[in-house]
Amino acid sequence: MNNPNRDLLVLFNQELMTPQAIEHEVELLHELLYTVEYIENLIIAHEVIDLNKYKVINRSHQLRLVIRQQKLKPFVFLNCKN
């Protein structure tokens, strides 16, 4: 798994944890975020609400196109189904 360049703010009590334990926790956090941010998991957990066309988009191909856009159109919302 390649490490993306990201800034994480992780607060630990250094008196209770060794540097190796902190590094292990950060690696586990990275693995968790990698899984959550995977495009297939995002498609499963989200839908698009388009108020311009009064539509709810659930199809995976259309969701993939919307998620990959840099900027959403006005009144188009990415909604988490959870």
N, C-alpha and C positions, 0 to 999 in steps of 0.2 A: 504494500500500500504506500503510495507516494504521499509525502507530507506537503499539503498545499501551504502557501504563504498566507497565514491568517494570524490575527492578533487575538489571543485569548487572555482574559483576566481571570485567574484562578486564585482563590483565596484559601490558604491552608494555615493551620497552626503549625509553624515550623518546629515548635518545641516537641510536638507529639509525633511528627513524621520525619523520617530520614530523607535526604535528597533523592535516594533511589526510589523510595515509596512515592514521593511527589512526582517524579518522572513517570512512574508506572501509572499513576492516576491520570496524568495528562495524556498519556498514550491511550488509555481506555476511553477518555473523553473524546479524543480525536477519532477513534474507531466508531464511537456512537454517533458523532456528527457526520462522519462519512456515510454511514448507513442511512441516517435520516435525510440527508441532502441528496441521496441518489435519485435520479429523475423518475425512475419507475415507482419508487415509494411516494414521491411527491404527487404523481398522477393518481395513485390509488387514494390518497388522503385528501385531495382537493377537487373542487369544481369551480367553474367560472360563472359568475353572474354578470350578464350583459344587460344593463338597463336601457341601453340605446335600442336594442332589438327585442327586449323583453324575453330573453332566453336564458336558460341554465344549460351550460355546456358540460357534459360528462364524458364525451368520447375521448379516448386516449390520444388519438392523433391531433385533434383540435386543442386539447389541453397542453400537449407537448409544444405546439406552436405558440400558444399564449405564454407559457412559462418561460420560453426562451427569448421572448421579446425584451428589449432593454427597458421600454417604458410602456405601460398600459395606456389605452385610450381613456378619456374621461368617462366615468360611470361604468367602467368594466372592473369587476372586483374578483380577486382570487379568494375563494372562501374555503376554509378548512372544514371538512365534514365531521371531524371529531368534535 
